[in-house]
Amino acid sequence: MAERNATHHQQQQQPQRISRTNRTAAPALVFLQKIQSHAPNTTHLLAFLILFFVSASILLLLTGITLTATIFGFIFFMPLIIVSSPVWFPICALLFLAAAGILSACGFGVAVVAGSTWMYRYFRGMQPPGSDRVDSARTRIYDTASHVKDYAIEYGGYLQSKVKDAAPGA
């Protein structure tokens, strides 16, 4: 009995010795122990496989029944579809245009709300995403406009002197 307790005590101390000597391996050992404790046994694995195959078989059977019913429905209702097709096309076209109009109006509405929200946050100084790019573009436009203005003043004075040289009385 004492030998068994001594052996059990040595087995408990061995992981502690490993964790003291190699501290980087300790988390890996703990992780592996947790995985092994939660690993499914063969009974659970077999039950899962049986459940998977039964579910897959039922879904395959329902798919076959649906496909067969669809084909028989087309065969049975094809004369009615052919006879009433002059009515179906205008109705479908009208429904398509109405749906496209509603969806595009909703999309434009969302875009307007998003843009308005962004502008409100920008003018309030809340720094929405992309505001730094707008600020840099604004400074570039201002710098370019001031350069063009300076150039126009300089070039305008040059042209004014040339006009006086060409026509001294003008």
Solvent accessible surface area in square Angstrom, and as a share of the most:
residue,aa,sasa,rsa
1,M,170,0.76
2,A,79,0.62
3,E,144,0.64
4,R,173,0.63
5,N,90,0.46
6,A,53,0.41
7,T,69,0.40
8,H,103,0.46
9,H,98,0.44
10,Q,113,0.50
11,Q,113,0.50
12,Q,101,0.45
13,Q,73,0.32
14,Q,96,0.43
15,P,65,0.41
16,Q,95,0.42
17,R,136,0.50
18,I,69,0.35
19,S,36,0.23
20,R,159,0.58
21,T,115,0.67
22,N,72,0.37
23,R,176,0.64
24,T,119,0.69
25,A,29,0.22
26,A,24,0.18
27,P,87,0.55
28,A,54,0.42
29,L,66,0.33
30,V,76,0.44
31,F,125,0.52
32,L,93,0.46
33,Q,105,0.47
34,K,122,0.52
35,I,83,0.42
36,Q,133,0.59
37,S,84,0.54
38,H,151,0.68
39,A,60,0.47
40,P,90,0.57
41,N,84,0.43
42,T,113,0.66
43,T,94,0.55
44,H,115,0.51
45,L,94,0.47
46,L,109,0.54
47,A,59,0.46
48,F,124,0.51
49,L,73,0.36
50,I,99,0.50
51,L,116,0.58
52,F,111,0.46
53,F,125,0.52
54,V,77,0.44
55,S,46,0.30
56,A,44,0.34
57,S,68,0.44
58,I,91,0.46
59,L,117,0.58
60,L,135,0.67
61,L,115,0.57
62,L,94,0.47
63,T,84,0.49
64,G,35,0.33
65,I,98,0.50
66,T,87,0.51
67,L,112,0.56
68,T,67,0.39
69,A,62,0.48
70,T,64,0.37
71,I,91,0.46
72,F,131,0.55
73,G,24,0.23
74,F,111,0.46
75,I,116,0.59
76,F,152,0.63
77,F,101,0.42
78,M,78,0.35
79,P,84,0.53
80,L,112,0.56
81,I,66,0.34
82,I,113,0.58
83,V,118,0.68
84,S,31,0.20
85,S,52,0.34
86,P,99,0.62
87,V,91,0.52
88,W,138,0.48
89,F,153,0.64
90,P,74,0.47
91,I,89,0.45
92,C,67,0.40
93,A,37,0.29
94,L,123,0.61
95,L,116,0.58
96,F,142,0.59
97,L,120,0.60
98,A,51,0.39
99,A,49,0.38
100,A,42,0.32
101,G,38,0.36
102,I,112,0.57
103,L,129,0.64
104,S,53,0.34
105,A,63,0.49
106,C,77,0.46
107,G,40,0.39
108,F,142,0.59
109,G,33,0.32
110,V,104,0.60
111,A,62,0.48
112,V,99,0.57
113,V,99,0.57
114,A,59,0.46
115,G,34,0.33
116,S,59,0.38
117,T,69,0.40
118,W,71,0.25
119,M,106,0.47
120,Y,119,0.45
121,R,94,0.34
122,Y,38,0.15
123,F,156,0.65
124,R,158,0.58
125,G,50,0.48
126,M,99,0.44
127,Q,124,0.55
128,P,4,0.02
129,P,112,0.70
130,G,31,0.30
131,S,5,0.03
132,D,100,0.52
133,R,185,0.67
134,V,61,0.35
135,D,48,0.25
136,S,58,0.37
137,A,47,0.36
138,R,140,0.51
139,T,78,0.45
140,R,180,0.66
141,I,123,0.63
142,Y,155,0.59
143,D,71,0.37
144,T,79,0.46
145,A,57,0.44
146,S,39,0.25
147,H,125,0.56
148,V,93,0.53
149,K,128,0.54
150,D,84,0.43
151,Y,142,0.54
152,A,56,0.44
153,I,115,0.58
154,E,129,0.58
155,Y,100,0.38
156,G,36,0.35
157,G,44,0.42
158,Y,116,0.44
159,L,83,0.41
160,Q,106,0.47
161,S,54,0.35
162,K,96,0.41
163,V,81,0.47
164,K,113,0.48
165,D,110,0.57
166,A,88,0.69
167,A,42,0.33
168,P,117,0.74
169,G,83,0.80
170,A,93,0.72
